[in-house]
Amino acid sequence: MANRVARAYDRVPIHCWVTLSVHGHKMWVRTANVSGAGAMIESLFPIREQSFVEMHSRVGLLVGGAYVRYCKRKGLFYRIGVRFARPVTARF
């Protein structure tokens, strides 16, 4: 456990579909987990790091803007880490 990084927010596994808007293009992605500061999503297509994306879903926490922190291929999917532009705690 020495390599484990302390996190400000716990990650919660939430698997739901989200519409992601990137540079005017919309795509469906699936969330893997969500925290107060960001989310990990899975997509069939890569998204460039530092890109700004807009998320829309039926789950209230997954609405708004986010920045792509990383994008790594894992099997058939790309795992994409996004950091919310406005953390969940600042929304309520």
Sequence and secondary structure as in RCSB ss.txt:
>XXXX:A:sequence
MANRVARAYDRVPIHCWVTLSVHGHKMWVRTANVSGAGAMIESLFPIREQSFVEMHSRVGLLVGGAYVRYCKRKG
LFYRIGVRFARPVTARF
>XXXX:A:secstr
 TT    SS  B    EEEEEETTEEEEEEEEEE SSEEEEEESS   TT EEEEE SSGGG EEEEEEEEEEET
TEEEEEEEESS HHHH 
